[in-house]
Amino acid sequence: MEKTAGHAEAGKERTVVAYVKAIPLRAYEDVDVIKSEVKAGNIVISNVSPLAKQSIEDVKRAINELNEYATMVEGDIARLGEERVILTPKTVKIWRGQKAEPSKQA
């Protein structure tokens, strides 16, 4: 939570809201839209099929750029089936079904 000023009463806190947004990858330039949403703290699910119908090479370039971006901002990226990818900001990690290490007890 973060403190707010101006609109809220003094001393009140509000929850910072993040959204899950579906943004289709229709053109290579949509990569910038996806990156700006993640920068704003949102989670983006993107269907790559519209761009794949036009150019598989552009899809590969877009995914590579988004992968590099996720690494740069310490976010996460993963495939959701054949047609979708999910990109998250630093505050959200994608669970990949790996077993967590048991906690060590003294």
C-alpha positions as CSV (number, residue, x, y, z in Angstrom):
1,M,0.0,0.0,0.0
2,E,1.1,3.5,-0.5
3,K,0.2,6.8,1.1
4,T,-1.8,9.1,-1.0
5,A,-2.0,12.9,-0.9
6,G,-4.6,15.4,-2.3
7,H,-7.7,13.3,-3.1
8,A,-7.7,11.1,0.0
9,E,-8.1,12.2,3.6
10,A,-4.8,12.8,5.4
11,G,-3.4,9.6,6.8
12,K,-5.5,7.3,4.7
13,E,-3.9,4.6,2.6
14,R,-5.1,3.1,-0.6
15,T,-4.2,-0.1,-2.4
16,V,-2.2,0.3,-5.6
17,V,-4.2,-1.3,-8.4
18,A,-2.6,-3.5,-11.1
19,Y,-4.7,-4.8,-14.0
20,V,-4.6,-7.9,-16.1
21,K,-4.9,-6.7,-19.7
22,A,-5.5,-8.7,-22.9
23,I,-3.6,-6.9,-25.7
24,P,-3.5,-8.7,-29.1
25,L,-0.2,-8.5,-31.0
26,R,-1.6,-7.2,-34.3
27,A,1.5,-5.4,-35.5
28,Y,5.1,-5.4,-34.4
29,E,4.6,-1.9,-33.0
30,D,2.2,-3.3,-30.4
31,V,5.3,-4.5,-28.5
32,D,5.7,-0.9,-27.3
33,V,2.1,-0.8,-26.0
34,I,2.7,-4.1,-24.1
35,K,6.0,-2.8,-22.7
36,S,4.4,0.4,-21.5
37,E,1.6,-1.5,-19.7
38,V,4.1,-3.7,-17.9
39,K,6.1,-0.6,-17.0
40,A,2.9,0.8,-15.4
41,G,2.7,-2.4,-13.3
42,N,0.1,-4.3,-15.2
43,I,0.0,-7.9,-16.3
44,V,-0.4,-8.4,-20.1
45,I,-1.8,-11.5,-21.9
46,S,-1.1,-11.2,-25.6
47,N,-2.5,-13.3,-28.4
48,V,0.2,-13.5,-31.1
49,S,-2.1,-15.1,-33.7
50,P,-3.1,-11.9,-35.5
51,L,0.6,-11.0,-36.2
52,A,1.5,-14.7,-36.9
53,K,-1.0,-14.6,-39.8
54,Q,1.0,-11.7,-41.3
55,S,4.6,-12.6,-40.4
56,I,6.2,-15.4,-38.3
57,E,9.5,-13.4,-38.4
58,D,7.8,-10.4,-36.8
59,V,6.3,-12.7,-34.1
60,K,9.8,-14.1,-33.4
61,R,11.3,-10.6,-33.2
62,A,8.4,-9.4,-30.9
63,I,8.8,-12.3,-28.5
64,N,12.6,-11.9,-28.4
65,E,12.2,-8.2,-27.6
66,L,9.5,-8.8,-24.9
67,N,11.8,-11.5,-23.4
68,E,14.7,-9.1,-23.3
69,Y,12.4,-6.4,-21.8
70,A,11.1,-8.8,-19.1
71,T,14.7,-9.6,-18.1
72,M,15.7,-6.0,-18.1
73,V,12.8,-5.0,-15.7
74,E,13.2,-8.2,-13.7
75,G,9.7,-9.2,-14.7
76,D,8.6,-12.5,-16.1
77,I,7.3,-13.9,-19.4
78,A,5.8,-17.3,-20.4
79,R,3.8,-19.0,-23.1
80,L,0.2,-19.8,-22.5
81,G,-0.4,-22.5,-25.0
82,E,0.4,-22.0,-28.7
83,E,-1.1,-18.6,-29.3
84,R,-0.6,-16.5,-26.1
85,V,2.2,-15.1,-23.9
86,I,1.9,-13.5,-20.5
87,L,4.3,-10.7,-19.4
88,T,4.4,-9.5,-15.8
89,P,6.1,-6.7,-14.0
90,K,8.8,-7.2,-11.3
91,T,6.2,-7.6,-8.5
92,V,4.6,-10.7,-10.1
93,K,6.3,-14.0,-10.9
94,I,4.8,-16.8,-13.0
95,W,4.4,-20.2,-11.4
96,R,5.6,-22.9,-13.7
97,G,4.5,-25.9,-11.6
98,Q,7.9,-26.5,-10.0
99,K,7.9,-27.9,-6.5
100,A,8.9,-25.4,-3.9
101,E,11.8,-26.3,-1.6
102,P,10.6,-27.4,1.8
103,S,11.2,-24.8,4.5
104,K,14.1,-25.6,6.8
105,Q,13.2,-26.0,10.4
106,A,15.7,-25.6,13.2
